[in-house]
Amino acid sequence: MAKDSVTIFWHRRDLRTHDNHGLYAALTKNKNVLPVFIFDKNILDKLEDRDDRRVTFIHNHIQRVKKEYENAGGTLRLFHDTPEEAFRKLLNEFDVENVYTNGDYEPYATERDEKIQSLLKERGAELHTFKDQVVFEKSEITKNDGGPYTVYTPYSKKWKELFERSMIDEYESQNYFQNLYRPDAEARIISLESMGFEENNTYLADYEVGREQLEKYGDRRDLPAVKGTTRASHHLRFGTISIREMTRKGLQHSEKWLNELIWREFYMMFLHHNPRVVKEAFSKEYDQIEWRNNEGEFQKWCDGKTGYPIVDAGMRELNETGFMHNRVRMITASFLTKHLLVHWSWGEAYFARKLLDFELSSNNGGWQWAAGSGCDAAPYFRVFNPELQMKKFDPDLKYVRKWVPEYESLEYAQSAIVPHKVARERALETYKKTLKK
């Protein structure tokens, strides 16, 4: 029996059908396009929490995308498997000449795509990748000598210069849905339970990137008690919104917010050129620091029980919602690495476990920035004073009181894990001992 001939579009970090570069390319150049999504066992099997809210978030959006395809007469094939096994099944079922997908730049993704490319080549098929999750990728922005940037400010200037000479395309994939593969039967739904997960909808689903929000962004973005940020980071992480659309909004209404989008691409570019930072400090001398790594103190930090209100509020918000305000991320990271002298990788791993918007490049970059060991990092002698940070960014204590209701109790007032002055002096002495050699 003859196999149906299809072109596959592989959804990964692009859980949408609108303004989707790879999907647009597949639909405009081919007929019988079959979209697929793989719940990757290589990733899911390593998650520690069966109620990981990211899996629910992905599952919810995949159902929405599936419905959009079905309303147009197509389908979305779902797999709970390793990518290699999923593609072996697809290649056995269909006559596949081309697979389209959007690029992914993390080390695991690069290794995965190389394996799939080899598998496809063995079967006479080809993998085509497209730029979709960033405006500029890999080596599109480099120093004059061709090397990658390690400092944000000159990178951002070059980014903006190059952007002024570029055009941002819009890929209206939905205009070509007539080229979707039309199956005889509806594709099966894969439940969370069948994958070993529980539903967890305790996350901040809403985001706001309207004109008013962006115009006020610069004045309100450092205040965790107000809705001053867009809450769009996890939607960018999983591609439920388009980076091109968000960039246009930033250009129109807020350069401050545009700068944050450029930071995201800076860290992605940096990780692409320096994959070793996943396991080691960018500035290698920081690997020689004598970290205290006290497990009991680390657990108190995780639980939001350090006795420092702004730190505890941030950790409790993270644990309950999967979100933490960016200013508070800096404060909590500085506290762990400087006040407690716990290796940055411990905090990085905990954020990776809990953050709905976990992005390897930004998470690693942010933690190494806080520790002083990364690219364009805060100097080692910068030690945030949590009390001063609280007074500056939460002056009315609305954020603290929301997450630390016992804040004004005598017991809490006496629970500080370490005095700030003692911690600061200890951190400076420890860092100097290694870095001044």
C-alpha positions, 0 to 999 in steps of 0.5 A, a space after each residue: 500500500 502506497 504511503 501518503 507523501 507529506 512535508 513535516 513541520 516540527 513545532 518546538 519552541 513556537 507554539 503558535 500558528 501565526 507569524 511562524 517563519 518555519 511553518 510559513 516556509 513549509 506551507 508556501 513551498 509545499 502541499 500536504 504539510 503535516 505539523 507535529 509536536 513531540 513531548 520529548 522524553 529526553 526532557 520530560 523524564 528529567 523533570 523533578 516535579 510531576 506537577 511541573 507547571 511548564 508541562 501544563 502550560 505547553 499542553 494547554 497551548 498545544 491543544 489550542 494549536 491542534 484545534 486551529 489546525 483541525 478547524 482548517 481541516 488539518 491536524 497536529 500529530 502528537 508524540 510522547 517519545 524521544 525525537 528519534 523514535 518519533 521520526 522513525 515512526 513518521 518515516 515508516 508511516 509516510 513518504 517524507 522528503 522534507 522536514 521544516 522547523 525553527 532553529 533552537 540554539 541550546 546545546 541539547 537542541 543542537 545535538 538533537 537536531 544533528 541526530 535527526 538530520 542524520 536520520 533523515 539523510 539516511 532516508 533521503 529526507 532533508 531538514 530545513 531550519 529557520 530563524 524564528 525565536 530571535 531577530 538576530 541569531 548566532 554570528 549575525 552580530 559580531 565585533 569588527 574582528 568577527 568575534 562574538 561580543 561578551 559585553 552587552 552595551 556594544 552588542 546592543 548598539 550594533 544590534 540597533 544599527 543592523 536592525 535599522 538597515 533590516 526589514 522585519 518580515 511577517 509570516 502569515 502562515 494561516 493564509 496558506 492553511 489550504 496546503 495542510 495535510 488532510 487526514 482521514 481521522 483526527 489525531 489522538 490527544 495525549 493526556 498529561 496523566 498518560 505522560 506521568 504528569 499532573 495538571 498545574 494551572 497555578 501560573 501567570 497566564 496573562 501578559 500585557 504588551 499594549 501601548 500604555 503598559 509599555 509607555 510606563 514600563 521604564 518607570 515601573 519595571 523595577 517595582 515588584 508590587 505593581 504590574 509594571 512588567 509585561 509578564 511576556 517572558 514565558 510566552 517568548 520562551 515557548 513561542 506562543 507570541 512572536 518575537 517580531 511582533 514584540 520587537 515592533 511594539 518595543 520600537 513603537 512604545 518603549 526602548 527600555 523594553 526593547 533593550 530587555 529583548 536585546 538582552 535575551 538575544 545577547 545571552 542566546 548569542 553568548 551561549 551559542 559561542 560559549 557552550 562551556 558556561 553551562 557547566 563552568 564559569 565564563 571567567 575561569 578563576 571563579 571556579 576556584 572560589 571556596 564556596 561555603 555551599 551550606 545545604 541547610 542555608 540553601 534550603 532556607 533560601 529555597 523555602 523563603 525563610 532567610 529572614 530577609 523580607 525581599 528575598 523571602 518574598 521573591 522565593 515564595 512567589 517563585 515557589 507558588 506561581 513559577 514567576 519572580 520579578 526580574 529585580 527580585 531575581 537579581 536580589 535573591 541571586 546576589 543574596 545566595 552567591 554573596 551573602 551565603 557563598 553558595 555556588 551560582 549553579 545551585 541557584 541556577 538549577 533551582 530557578 531552572 526547576 521552578 521558573 515557568 519562563 526558564 531559558 537556559 541562556 538567560 538563566 545561566 547568564 543572569 546567575 553568572 552576572 550575579 556571582 561576578 563570573 559571567 560575561 558583562 558581569 557585576 563586579 565581585 565587590 558589588 553586594 546588594 544590601 537587601 534592606 536597601 533594595 527593599 526600601 528602594 523598590 518596595 517602599 510601601 512593603 506591599 510586595 513583602 506583606 503579600 508574600 511574607 505575612 509574618 513580616 512584622 512579627 518579633 520572631 521573623 524580625 529575629 530570624 535573619 540567617 546572617 547579618 548583612 555586614 558580616 556576610 558582605 565582609 565574608 564575601 569580599 574576603 573570600 572573593 579577594 583571596 582567590 581573585 587577587 592571586 
